[in-house]
Amino acid sequence: MQQKKKAPKAESAPLAGVRVVDLTTVLMGPLATQLMGDMGADIIKIEPPDGDVTRDIGPSRHPKMAGVFFHANRNKRSVVLDLKKPAAKAALLKLAESADVFIYNVRPQAMERLGLTYEVVSRVNPRIIFCGCYGYGQNGPYAAKPAYDDLIQGATGIPALVGMVTGEPRYLPTVIADKTVGLTTLYAVLAALFFRERTGRGQAIDVPMFETMAQYVLLEHLYGKVFVPPLGSTGYVRMLAQDRKPYATRDGHICALPYTDAHWQRFFDLSGRPQLNTDPRFVDIANRTRHIGELYAIIGEAMREKTTAEWLDLLEQADIPCMPMHTLDSLLEDPHLRQVGFFETLEHPTEGRIINMGVPVNWSVSPGGTFRYAPRLGEHTEEVLREAGYSEQQIAALLEEGAAAAAAR
């Protein structure tokens, strides 16, 4: 039976009362702001007349509401402003007056051309948290270069790492840089909000993709070059072992990771190789690391001797970490995710039945959740402008001029 969750309320969520003016597009920035929205923040998504590009990525029932858009843009209100027009820029600065966070993910040079620098925005709201997440730190030679997930993966060595194992450099088939930097952006903004709560001071934050992902990759892969002079090469050998992969069983694949000394002793016994318990190559983690290729080859050989179900049963009984290898489709049927209510089928007001992924974090007192569906383009333009103090006549003038646009009623 699926676990029943109490319906959360935005006003009691962790970031209730925080207002975010969100100029981000695609996935990196929108993920960060969606997570803030999941925690109860009021996210005002500023979109150009054509909308966020993800509105057109993937299948859709209606224009500008494609599948990818839904999972980076719930809990937001959509406002369309053409920031090339002075009246739209003035409206944006009016919204910034009452905001806590102002966030963008284009190059800073583009923000400067728009006249939307920290100096300009902080003049209308000195307490603002002004956050830019983009490609490269602004003090280096890459400062003005464009950045996309593939480029940052390549620049930080991820395809080269894949190539060291497979023989061919490949990007990871997920937007790992966008999503990682999106999470980094989230914690940077939360830290600045905490600092402001204690000091009353706003500030500017820069979250560069390249530096963030360089640290992410090198955390384990700096390895022997941590030391000066080096005590070895770069590259964590366990990650680069050719047999570090889901293991083929008699009828499928399994993911297994004996890790501690006790895990390995039990695995050697289960696999019918008890003599390896006293093999000096495998007696502790330091020696196992030095001989990791041989060790993973032994696991691979052993796994072929039984079915996936047999191994899962044996390994779980022995308390050795293991999991089935899901496909994208089988992940949707995972019994644990179903039990905890991770997937919800919701009725979107205009797009019909959709699958929504729940908030994975649980707060005992102030739970987050889905408070708003992913918005239609310009769905909340008039509503948000009214809240900012615009009269009906002023809103009509903005719409007539094309400085703003609203969804059809």
NORLIN-V135235 format. One record per backbone hydrogen bond with DSSP energy under -0.5 kcal/mol. NH is the residue of the N-H (numbers start at 1). CO is the residue of the C=O. If there is no record, write none. Layout:
((NH:CO) (NH:CO))
This chain:
((3:339) (5:3) (12:9) (13:10) (14:366) (15:39) (16:13) (17:40) (18:15) (20:42) (21:101) (22:20) (22:44) (23:21) (23:103) (29:25) (31:27) (32:28) (33:29) (34:30) (35:31) (36:32) (37:33) (38:34) (39:35) (40:37) (41:36) (42:18) (43:41) (43:75) (44:20) (44:42) (45:43) (45:77) (46:22) (46:44) (47:45) (47:79) (51:48) (55:52) (56:53) (57:54) (58:56) (61:65) (65:62) (66:55) (67:59) (68:57) (69:54) (69:66) (70:66) (70:67) (71:67) (71:68) (72:69) (73:69) (73:70) (75:372) (77:43) (79:45) (80:405) (81:47) (81:79) (82:403) (83:81) (85:82) (88:85) (89:85) (90:86) (91:87) (92:88) (93:89) (94:90) (95:91) (96:92) (97:93) (98:94) (98:95) (99:96) (100:19) (101:19) (102:129) (103:21) (104:131) (105:23) (110:107) (111:107) (112:108) (113:109) (114:110) (115:111) (115:112) (116:111) (121:117) (122:118) (123:119) (124:120) (124:121) (125:121) (128:125) (129:100) (130:128) (130:203) (131:102) (131:129) (132:205) (133:104) (134:132) (134:207) (140:137) (143:140) (145:142) (152:148) (153:149) (154:150) (155:151) (156:152) (157:154) (158:153) (161:157) (162:158) (163:159) (164:160) (165:161) (165:162) (166:162) (167:163) (170:159) (174:172) (176:174) (179:175) (180:176) (181:177) (182:178) (183:179) (184:180) (185:181) (186:182) (187:183) (188:184) (189:185) (190:186) (191:187) (192:188) (193:189) (194:190) (195:191) (196:192) (197:193) (198:194) (199:195) (200:196) (202:126) (203:128) (205:130) (207:132) (208:206) (209:134) (210:135) (212:208) (213:209) (214:210) (215:211) (216:212) (217:213) (218:214) (219:215) (220:217) (221:217) (222:218) (224:233) (225:222) (226:223) (227:224) (231:224) (235:221) (237:235) (239:236) (240:236) (241:237) (241:238) (244:241) (245:243) (247:254) (249:252) (250:303) (250:306) (254:247) (255:323) (256:254) (257:321) (264:260) (265:261) (266:262) (267:263) (268:264) (269:265) (270:266) (271:267) (272:269) (273:268) (276:273) (277:274) (278:275) (279:276) (282:279) (283:280) (288:284) (289:285) (290:286) (291:287) (292:289) (295:291) (296:292) (297:293) (298:294) (299:295) (300:296) (301:297) (302:298) (303:299) (304:300) (305:302) (306:303) (311:307) (312:308) (313:309) (314:310) (315:311) (316:312) (317:313) (318:314) (319:316) (320:315) (321:319) (323:255) (325:253) (326:324) (331:327) (332:328) (332:329) (333:330) (334:331) (338:334) (339:335) (340:336) (341:338) (342:337) (344:356) (346:344) (346:354) (348:346) (348:352) (352:348) (354:346) (356:344) (356:354) (358:342) (358:356) (360:358) (369:38) (371:369) (375:73) (379:376) (380:78) (381:378) (384:380) (385:381) (386:382) (387:383) (388:384) (389:386) (390:385) (395:391) (396:392) (397:393) (398:394) (399:395) (400:396) (401:397) (402:398) (403:398) (404:398) (405:80) (407:378))
